[in-house]
Amino acid sequence: MRVCAYPIVLSCIAVPHPNPSPACGRGALQIKQQRGAALITVLLIVAMATVIAAFMAQQQGFWQLEYENGRDRAQSRYIAEAGVDWARAVLADDKVSNDYDHAREMWAMKLPAIPVEDGEVLGSIVDQQGLFNLNNLVRNGAVSAADLARLQKLLSSLSLPPELALALADWMDADNVTMENGGAEDGYYLQLPKPYRAANRPLSELSELLWVQGFDAQIIKRLSGFVAVLPEHTPINVNFATAEVLAAVIDGLPLQEARQIVSERKDHPFKTVAEFQQKLPPNVGQNAAAELTVSSKYFLVEGHAVQGQGEFFAQALLLRQNIWATVERQSVQ
């Protein structure tokens, strides 16, 4: 029995069966399939981990860039807003120095770009009382006939329709009575495709003219160097007014004479209104002293700052009544 059993055991171990059973085949196939599925699973996990890692790295880059841009914008905004405080200090120093304002003063000179770390800053102070104040057109809710005529004369000198002054007067006055030959009240505006009413109040800013009959962006651009929107009635500073504004405000002053005065004042600004009146032709402007001045209290400050990827513009209207100017309105973008 021992001799017989030994070779049988060897044959079972060493020699595979020539015809394996179906159960054994299925078992081997299942093992191979399981190994393949495991390999595919591992590859998918590795691929997913790679994608997630790449996405995380990309998002980190975006977050870093967003942080840097936000930081740059914040710094640009602070720099631009700081320009307003700089302007207040400059104007305060000027107020202490003298009682008249002109284009040869330090504050009126536009500064070149000042380099800062990874950027630059620009700033300027622009007198606003050398411009015709459109809000002078209506006083206490009623149209000022004298200022209406002045604005019409200014419009004509700029080759613009004088009827625009009538439409603007109706837009601002307190009544609902349409002025003849160009006025427009609620009856006109309520018939528009998108109806609205006349404001019946002073202008808040120059862009509001877009709502007024006859005005468009091109006309506003043409007017921008000659008119301003100030919150109260203001006289004209003869040291800054253009020839067109001077000729419009001073009855009987020809445009050519006004241009001559503007040319001469570059080197010799006027210290008093009386000194200016001496430059006028005989019997011209003798009753205009109340509408003229040599000092200003309204100024427009503009600041532009670039810091890295950040860029900001700041604009402020300053009112200087005493020494330190106050901010009447301000915008930052």
RANOR-V175074 format. One record per pair of residues at least 4 apart in sequence whose C-alpha atoms are under 6 Angstrom apart, sorted by the first residue. I is the first residue (numbers start at 1). GAP is how many residues later the second one is. D is the distance in Angstrom with one decimal. If there is no record, write none. Layout:
# RANOR-V175074
I/GAP/D  I/GAP/D
This chain:
# RANOR-V175074
1/4/6.0  10/4/5.7  11/4/5.2  44/4/6.0  56/4/6.0  59/4/6.0  60/4/6.0  62/4/5.9  63/4/6.0  66/4/6.0  69/240/5.7  72/235/5.4  72/236/5.7  72/237/6.0  72/238/4.6  73/237/4.0  76/229/5.3  76/230/5.7  76/231/5.3  76/234/5.9  76/235/5.8  76/236/5.7  77/235/5.5  78/4/5.9  80/223/5.2  80/224/5.8  80/225/5.4  80/234/5.6  83/220/5.9  88/237/5.6  92/231/4.9  92/232/5.2  100/171/5.9  100/194/5.3  100/195/4.4  101/194/4.9  102/137/5.2  103/5/5.5  108/17/5.9  110/14/5.3  113/8/5.6  113/9/4.8  114/6/5.4  114/7/5.2  115/5/4.2  116/4/5.0  118/189/5.7  118/190/5.4  119/187/5.0  119/188/4.5  119/189/5.9  120/185/6.0  120/186/5.3  121/183/5.7  121/184/4.3  122/181/5.8  122/182/5.1  123/179/5.6  123/180/4.4  124/177/5.8  124/178/5.4  125/175/5.7  125/176/4.6  126/173/5.6  126/174/5.0  127/172/4.7  128/170/5.6  128/171/5.3  129/107/5.3  129/108/5.3  129/167/6.0  130/106/5.4  130/107/4.8  130/110/4.4  130/111/3.9  131/95/5.1  131/96/4.7  131/97/5.7  131/110/6.0  132/95/4.5  132/96/5.9  133/94/5.8  133/95/4.9  133/96/5.5  134/95/5.7  135/67/5.7  136/97/5.1  137/6/6.0  137/7/5.5  137/10/5.3  137/11/5.8  138/4/5.3  138/5/4.4  138/6/5.5  141/32/4.9  141/33/4.7  142/31/5.5  150/98/5.0  150/99/5.6  152/10/4.6  152/13/5.9  153/95/5.4  154/94/5.2  155/5/5.0  155/7/5.4  156/4/5.4  156/6/5.8  163/19/5.0  166/16/5.7  166/17/4.8  167/15/5.9  167/16/4.2  167/17/5.2  169/4/5.9  170/13/5.9  170/14/5.9  170/15/5.9  171/27/5.1  171/28/5.7  171/29/5.6  172/28/4.3  172/29/4.6  172/30/5.4  173/27/5.1  174/26/4.9  176/9/5.9  178/5/5.3  178/6/5.6  178/7/5.5  179/4/4.5  184/4/5.8  185/13/5.9  186/4/5.7  186/11/5.0  186/12/5.6  189/6/5.7  189/7/5.6  189/8/5.8  190/5/4.3  190/6/5.4  191/4/6.0  205/24/5.7  210/5/5.6  210/6/5.5  220/4/6.0  235/56/4.5  235/57/5.0  236/56/4.8  236/57/5.8  237/55/6.0  237/56/4.7  237/57/5.0  238/56/5.9  241/4/5.9  243/15/4.8  243/16/5.0  246/4/5.9  247/6/5.2  247/8/5.4  250/35/5.5  252/32/5.8  265/4/4.7  270/6/5.9  272/22/6.0  273/20/5.9  297/22/5.5  297/23/4.6  298/20/5.7  298/21/4.8  299/18/5.8  299/19/5.2  300/16/5.8  300/17/4.6  301/14/5.6  301/15/5.2  302/12/5.8  302/13/4.5  303/10/5.7  303/11/4.9  304/8/5.8  304/9/4.6  305/6/5.7  305/7/5.4  306/4/5.7  306/5/4.5  312/21/5.6  313/19/5.7  313/20/5.3  314/17/5.8  314/18/4.4  315/15/5.6  315/16/5.4  316/13/5.7  316/14/4.1  317/10/5.9  317/11/5.4  317/12/5.4  318/7/5.8  318/8/5.5  318/9/4.7  318/10/5.7  319/6/5.1  319/7/5.3  320/5/4.0
